[in-house]
Amino acid sequence: MKCKTLACGVMVVGLFFIAVGSAIAGPPDSGKPDKAAMMAMWTEMAAPVEQHKQFEKMVGVWDAEAKFWMNPAAPPQTSTGVSNFKTILGGRYLVHEYDGTAFDAPFKGMGITAYDKFRQEYIDVWFDDMSTGMMISRGTADKSGKVITYHGTMDDPMSGTKDMPVRTVITAVDDDTQKMQMYYVNPDGEDFMNMEIVYTRRK
């Protein structure tokens, strides 16, 4: 059927959404959830849980002291920065804005952390002005909930390596101290810690 009028076009669009809705919900006795059950499921999946409440503990301004190792045998380079943490979308996501220096140059970065109830894992996305890409990591917490270990990949232009595996460990030392350690993952030997940042809550 070809539509030559606006009314006909609206009718076709309406029929399309009706068909999609029917396909999702399924006919009676199809075994698929009805609309009410689907809405209840999505409502449940959208409700924040304890992991999201922990994000609130990070809200505020933190002073950062960073160390960077280019070579495990060499002394680290040091720098300082300021981190601003806030939650968005009803506390479901934690936003981290970092302003400091790295390798004697100004450095700005931003991260967004989520806890995915469906997958039961943390997801962290980081991007900064020293690259044009993003590092995406997925992690889980230990039994105490104070240590989260992420696994992801990053690009290393210096070596020309794409998708270099990295491991990041976030430790809640106490309510006012957080520690982040990043390691290059070496499948043939020991992992190499190339960065450590200690965050102290500003009071």
C-alpha positions, 0 to 999 in steps of 0.5 A: 500500500502506498500512502499519498496523504498525511492521514494514511502515513499516520495510520501506517506508523500507528499500525507499525507500533501496534505490531511491534507491541504485539510481537513483544508482548505476544498473543495470549498464552504465548508464554511472553510477559504481558505489558503489565509484567514487562513494566514491572520488570523494567521498574525493578531493573531501574531501581537503584540498589546498595551498589548505587548508594555507595556512589553517594559516599564519593560525592564531593571534592577530593585532592589527588596525588598521582604517581606514574611509572614509565619503567618499573625500575625507574622512580615515578613521576608525581603530580597533583590534581583535584577530583569532583564526584557527583551522581546523576540520573537519580544516583544511578551513575557516578561522574568523575571530573579530574583537573590536574597535571600529568608529565608536567602538562595540564591534564583533564579527564572525565569518567562515568561509572555504572553498576549494571544490575542485569549483568551484576557488574560495574562498568567504567568509561574514562576519557581525557584530553591526552587521547581521542578514545575511551577506555571501557572497563568492567569490574566486580567487587570483593566480598567486603565491597571495598575493593573493585577490580576492573578489566579493560583495554587501552590503546598505547600510541608509544608502542603502537599497541591497540587494545592493551589489556589493563587491570584497575583496582579501586580500594576504599581505604576509609570514608575519606581515602580512596586509592586507584592502581592501574596495571598493564597486564602481562600474559608472559610475566608479572603485571606492571603497575604504571599508575597509582592515585590516592584521593583524599576528601577535601573538608 
